Amino acid sequence: MTGTGFPIAADPGQTIATCTGPVAALGPALGHKTACARALEAHRTGRPALDLIRERELLTEAELRELTSPTSLTGPPSP
Protein backbone atom coordinates (compact mmCIF):
# COMPACT_ATOMS: atom_id res chain seq x y z
CA MET A 1 0.00 0.00 0.00
CA THR A 2 1.12 3.52 -0.67
CA GLY A 3 0.80 6.38 1.79
CA THR A 4 -2.46 7.38 0.06
CA GLY A 5 -4.16 4.09 0.85
CA PHE A 6 -4.23 2.87 -2.75
CA PRO A 7 -2.77 -0.60 -3.23
CA ILE A 8 0.19 -1.00 -5.56
CA ALA A 9 -0.34 -3.69 -8.16
CA ALA A 10 2.29 -6.40 -8.33
CA ASP A 11 2.02 -6.28 -12.12
CA PRO A 12 0.79 -2.88 -13.40
CA GLY A 13 0.57 -4.25 -16.95
CA GLN A 14 -1.89 -6.90 -15.82
CA THR A 15 -3.93 -4.29 -13.95
CA ILE A 16 -4.23 -2.19 -17.11
CA ALA A 17 -5.11 -5.24 -19.20
CA THR A 18 -7.95 -6.22 -16.88
CA CYS A 19 -9.38 -2.80 -16.11
CA THR A 20 -12.72 -1.92 -17.65
CA GLY A 21 -12.11 1.81 -18.10
CA PRO A 22 -10.94 1.65 -21.73
CA VAL A 23 -14.28 0.09 -22.68
CA ALA A 24 -15.82 3.55 -22.25
CA ALA A 25 -13.81 4.69 -25.26
CA LEU A 26 -15.43 1.93 -27.31
CA GLY A 27 -18.98 3.08 -26.58
CA PRO A 28 -19.37 5.11 -29.78
CA ALA A 29 -18.17 2.16 -31.89
CA LEU A 30 -19.96 -0.64 -30.01
CA GLY A 31 -22.95 1.17 -28.64
CA HIS A 32 -23.43 2.00 -24.98
CA LYS A 33 -25.37 -1.15 -24.10
CA THR A 34 -22.83 -3.53 -25.67
CA ALA A 35 -19.84 -1.69 -24.19
CA CYS A 36 -21.39 -1.77 -20.71
CA ALA A 37 -22.27 -5.45 -21.03
CA ARG A 38 -18.68 -6.34 -21.92
CA ALA A 39 -17.32 -4.21 -19.05
CA LEU A 40 -19.67 -5.91 -16.60
CA GLU A 41 -18.75 -9.34 -17.91
CA ALA A 42 -15.06 -8.50 -17.59
CA HIS A 43 -15.58 -7.31 -14.03
CA ARG A 44 -17.54 -10.42 -13.07
CA THR A 45 -15.16 -12.89 -14.70
CA GLY A 46 -11.85 -11.11 -14.09
CA ARG A 47 -11.06 -11.40 -17.79
CA PRO A 48 -9.82 -8.48 -19.90
CA ALA A 49 -12.73 -6.67 -21.54
CA LEU A 50 -10.77 -6.24 -24.76
CA ASP A 51 -10.31 -10.02 -24.96
CA LEU A 52 -14.06 -10.49 -24.64
CA ILE A 53 -14.61 -7.98 -27.45
CA ARG A 54 -12.07 -9.80 -29.61
CA GLU A 55 -13.66 -13.20 -28.95
CA ARG A 56 -17.06 -11.93 -30.04
CA GLU A 57 -15.48 -10.21 -33.06
CA LEU A 58 -17.27 -6.98 -32.18
CA LEU A 59 -14.36 -4.92 -33.52
CA THR A 60 -11.33 -5.75 -35.63
CA GLU A 61 -7.87 -5.69 -34.09
CA ALA A 62 -7.09 -2.56 -36.12
CA GLU A 63 -10.23 -0.84 -34.77
CA LEU A 64 -9.31 -1.80 -31.19
CA ARG A 65 -5.77 -0.48 -31.61
CA GLU A 66 -7.05 2.79 -33.05
CA LEU A 67 -9.78 3.34 -30.49
CA THR A 68 -7.57 2.50 -27.50
CA SER A 69 -4.42 4.27 -28.68
CA PRO A 70 -3.06 6.97 -26.35
CA THR A 71 -3.78 9.59 -29.01
CA SER A 72 -7.41 8.52 -29.37
CA LEU A 73 -7.90 8.35 -25.60
CA THR A 74 -6.29 11.69 -24.80
CA GLY A 75 -6.52 13.79 -27.94
CA PRO A 76 -9.30 16.01 -29.22
CA PRO A 77 -12.41 14.27 -30.55
CA SER A 78 -12.42 13.24 -34.20
CA PRO A 79 -14.59 15.38 -36.48
C-alpha positions, 0 to 999 in steps of 0.5 A: 500500500502507498501512503495514500491508501491505494494498493500498488499492483504487483504487475501494473501491466496486468492491472491495465489489461484487466481494467474496464475503463478503456471500454468507455472509449469503445462506446461510440463504436460498439454502442453504450449497451454492448460496451457496458455489457462487456465491461460488466462481464469483464468485471464479473469474470476477471477477464480483460474486456478487450479479450471479450470484445475480440472473442465476439469479433465486435471490432477488428484488431485494427479498430481496437488499436485505433480506439484505444491508442493513447492519441485517441484516448487523450486527444481532441475528438475526431470530427 
